[in-house]
Amino acid sequence: MPADLPTTPDLAPAPDDLEGSITLSVPPPPPESETPEPLVERVLAPFQRFTHAEAAGGIVLLFNALLALAWANSPWGESYHHLWETKLTIGVPGFGLTESLHHWINDGLMAVFFFVVGLEIKREILVGELASVRQAALPLFAALGGMVVPALLFASLTVGTADLRGWGVPMATDIAFALGIAAMLGSRVPTSLKVFLAALAIVDDIGAVLVIALFYTASIQAIALLVAGVVLLLLVGLNVAGVRSSIPYFALGAILWVAFLKSGIHATISGVLLALTIPASTRIGGREFLHEALTHITDFDAASENDPEEFTTTQRHQEPIFALEDTAQRAQSPLLRLEHKLHGVVAFFIMPIFALANAGVSFGGEMSGILSDRAVLGVFVGLVIGKPLGITLFSWLAVRFRLADLPFGADWRHVLGIGALGGIGFTMALFIAALAFGEGPKLEAAKLGILAGSLAAGMLGWLLLARAGPVKR
């Protein structure tokens, strides 16, 4: 990872830090306008409020999962499966990629999902909950237990069978669903616990990425991997050179994705690697930003003295605004800017589309045989029992040996409840299941275990946290 530690803004400068005294002539606030809001703003306002709610992503994800189940088991179930097998070509004739729609979603769109995961990982390591050993200790231990114990339980139930290759499926945590349920519980879940759950899920994602790269890669194509390595070095070079525009990163990122697609390593890993090369520093610090911003606002104020209502049409009013925009952009981290812009795309488009394409399990036919399938049992037990047991046990060990502290305002009942929410595997679990089992009845069985286990784990987590209550310290 490039050494581009971010500038930490200090937004409380001393007066002598600014060059000269800046006095603003602040006009009185305008009278409340009687002009009604445009129709489009009134129509979109409820949707905008919904998308800003913490639980919104999980709600949309759940809706699409239920829609996939209903569609796959309806009289039009065949159309569900045929839709995702539709061939789609991206490129020009003679030079393009032709894959099924399902493949483009799982290998293409999910690369963007993994890119955002990579941005979150880098941010947490640089300035977040994983920035120091003491901060990272509890989520690191908890996530390790939440991966090891479910995998061991799955392996113990499938040892000696071909199902053993799915040991990585119950290791995953779906951060959208887990945080969504925690958000819906409101004040009954302390903020420190929500931070702990988010950091745990980030470490869990790191583990899932490593598992995919190391254990679910069938064969390696050396030439394609060499090309990927060269592209990755170029991306690091862009970072070191101080390139902050996203265009060259995404252009090289597309080549990196194709190289990984041809290499045999799952193409979504390219999204994580690309994210780690995105600059995390700012051009200017907080005091410099404050000084420049006040200067531009002063220029705008001076130009507005005579005709304050005409500033939208005169050049002398627009120039300070353009300058202020440039200053604001230099004070932003490209990493945080991309994470902010792509969060909505991932939460409300990519993950719901992935759920719609992958959660459709047909319940007809040999259901009795599926319910007794070892893979189904292994996934269910791993998620519902293995996750809370592993997270709680390893967290207790970390606290017992004074390597970490419990989150403020929480006790072991809360940790057990968070561990149960960690058993909501869904998105990442479905993804790993597709890599482990491929298309066929075994994948359908694993999906059933994931859906049943995630539902049971979510309900268990809700009950445990709802009954835990606040802790006074």
Secondary structure, DSSP 8 states (H G I E B T S, - for coil): --------------GGGSSS--------------S---HHHHHHHHHHHHHTSTTHHHHHHHHHHHHHHHHHTSTTHHHHHHHHT-EEEEEETTEEEEEEHHHIIIIIIHHHHHHHHHHHHHHHHHHSTTSSHHHHHHHHHHHHHHHHHHHHHHHHHHTTSGGGGGTTGGG---HHHHHHHHHHTGGGS-HHHHHHHHHHHHHHHHHHHHHHHHHS-----HHHHHHHHHHHHHHHHHHHHT---HHHHHHHHHHHHHHHHHHSS-TTHHHHHHHHTS----SS-HHHHHHHHHHHHHHHHHHTSS-GGGGGG-HHHHHHHHHHHHHHHHTS-HHHHHHHHHHHHIIIIIHHHHHHHH------SSHHHHHT-HHHHHHHHIIIIIHHHHHHHHHHHHHHTTS----TT--HHHHHHHHHHTT--HHHHHHHHHHHH-SSHHHHHHHHHHHHHHHHHHHHHHHHHHHH-----
